[in-house]
Amino acid sequence: MGSQGISIGTSLVYSALGLSVVFSALVALALVIILFSKIVKKTGIETAEAGAKTQGTAGGAAAAEGNGEDLSLLAAIIAAVTEDARQHKESVVVTSIREIR
């Protein structure tokens, strides 16, 4: 029983040091994300993807309104199809929905 522990003051310093390291790493990560988002916006990579998303959303809404379908039913159908095909939901463009009997 000859081991001595660290004092409360030392343990508080260690805790503060650990918290400051984690917090500074999170701040650095946030700055890197902001920097990369600005780079992507300036290069125009995002515009092609945003156009495809807008087209998919508009096409899906038009298909639902044109066929008299409920939007929640449309969402469920798109979710089922994309899950089955293992595709990302933004990569699917719905042009029309019709019932097969």
Residue pairs with C-beta under 8 A, 6 or more apart in sequence:
6 14
40 46
49 90
52 90
52 91
52 93
53 90
55 93
56 90
56 92
56 93
56 94
59 93
59 94
59 95
60 74
60 78
60 93
60 94
61 71
63 69
63 74
63 94
63 95
63 96
63 97
64 70
64 71
64 73
64 74
64 97
66 96
67 96
67 97
67 98
69 97
74 94
74 97
77 94
77 97
78 89
78 92
78 94
79 89
81 87
81 92
82 88
82 89
82 91
82 92
85 92
